[in-house]
Amino acid sequence: MSRAYLRLSHLFSHSWLQIKGDPFLQDSTEFYQREAATFINENPINEYLEWIVFKYIENEDAFQNFYWRLLAERLVYERSVSIDYEQMMITELQKKCAQIYTSKLQKMIENFNSKEKLMEEYQQHCKSQQSICNGMREKENVLCKSYKFSPKNIVSVDLSIMVLATNLWPFSIVSDFDLPLALSSSVDNFIQFYYHRHSKQKLIWLYQYSRGELHAYFTRSTYILQASAYEIAILLLYNDSLEWTIQQICKKTRIRTDILIEVLYILITSDLLTCLQINKEDLRETNLQMEHIIRLNDDFTSDKICINLNKPLKTINKDTIKPIEKLPDGDYKFSTQREKYLLNDRLNHS
């Protein structure tokens, strides 16, 4: 779960505004995003917060529900422009809506920031086991030569983990599944490290938000695949066999059936895998059956060296994010505000 990038236009992900009942905020935010690239300091952000967002917060509970959910997604997927800007938003909300309103949001930021210290401690723990790790690396170097798919960091483990307090975040577990052996040893090592320091806590793994990279060696060119944990688990099976039935994949990985079908559909449409019973032109998620054979596509080619397979899953979004509360007053007051805004805009330009 790495990589962070700075892009001002992504600061306020407008997806939290794309909700029935918020057309004014949605349109104004989209306009701001188009113009944000010209801003080089913090003042326009503060002006945006004051003029566009806080001026039109009339239902604080509903707004907090929107912001809480989308803030969680930005932090976990590391799509936020800057933690400082997220903190700025929360600070301004606190001024407008009182501290109790923003306490959960503030604790989420603190929880997220604790990741850096935790991973530093874990790296020190790994260094203390250097002799063991060296022995593992020698063995893994040999294995890599025969792999069709290899985790990017199988030789030198580079694990990044966020530990989230369950009472702060809107996530819930979908279902457990079996990590590939190439990854489970690293996760087990972290579990031992964490429980040694926090013996009274229990870790519940949210694999649906986990992602990583694979190197594909079965083609002439080596490709880097950015994939979800589910996709990694499936693709690593093809180091052992070129063909698996969906039933066999389900049994090996223990991925829930509806999630598995959706993930396989993504991998087949990306041409990495093929279904022997269905032509690609006729392929639909609903057509995939448990007895169908899924084969590795030996003829796979791509113009891109780095291929992003990690697409949002409808099943995950539906089942794991707590629902947003519907605005009690419907669309009327927001549509009225928008008409007022448009009218003022016309008058100012007449």
Secondary structure, DSSP 8 states (H G I E B T S, - for coil): -------GGGSS-GGGG-STT-HHHHHHHHHHHHHGGG--SSHHHHHHIIIIIGGG---HHHHHHHHHHHHHHHHHTT--S-HHHHHHHHHHHHHHH-HHHHHHHHHHHHHHHHHHHHHHHHHHHHHHTHHHHHHHHHHHHHHHTT-SEEETTSSS---------TTTS-B---------HHHHHHHHHHHHHHHHH-TT------GGG-EEEEEE-SSSS-EEEEEEHHHHHHHHGGGT-SEEEHHHHHHHH---HHHHHHHHHHHHHTTSEEETTS-GGG--GGG--TT-EEEE-TT---S-SEEE-----HHHHHHHB------TTTTHHHHHHHHHHHHHHHHHT-
